[in-house]
Amino acid sequence: MTERQPGQVIEGNPIINDAFTEPTRYWHFAGVTPEIREGRRTAGYLAPSPDGQLRITDELIALELVNDLRSRVRQWREQGYPGSTMVTRDLLRYWFDDDRRLTNTRPFYCQQEALETVVFLVEAPEHLKVGVKVPPSGEAYTRWAVKMATGSGKTMVMALLIVWSGLNKITNRQDPRFTDQVLVVCPNLTVRDRLAGIGGLDSTNPKSSYVEFDLIP
């Protein structure tokens, strides 16, 4: 349950950033009136108050690993993705070419950063990952969580990851970092049918994400 504080209403268009570039401003809600602040909002979460209510305050508990990875991935991108395979570099240049905005096939920045973070953890040179420690899940496989808002395009990120891993595996069968077999787990039949439908992940569907968004060069 979220408590709305009096006066916290944004007049006009609340969108203050471009969907295809890293955010440079954010809404600050801790005061009575929302205000725009420069920079990118720190990744973190709000602890619930003793009465169970969720209140917007300045007491943000930062997610240090997430903020660290954001910075490292940004630098890695600016350096041209050193250490990555030729297939990976070609795909990243192809997918995130600004000309694709004209055909509505360029992924949003949040989708780009989500993909790049996984690729960074897999392919970036070890010296760029010194100090990065993803807490173990206690399972046989390492679990990486890509947290994205509802409606921000998680299916697209899954499609990008599938193409990235699959094409790298086809190019170099001996590279254990990649796979051409993918298991997609979803909560119910409705979501399963959606993932297999138009804009979904079923490669046999002629209108899958791979085709609709021209993901395979």
PyMOL commands that set and color helices and strands:
alter all, ss='L'
color gray80, all
select helices_A, chain A and resi 64-78+86-95+98-103+109-123+126-128+154-171+189-196+209-212
alter helices_A, ss='H'
color red, helices_A
select strands_A, chain A and resi 25-28+35-38+44-46+60-62
alter strands_A, ss='S'
color yellow, strands_A
deselect
rebuild
show_as cartoon
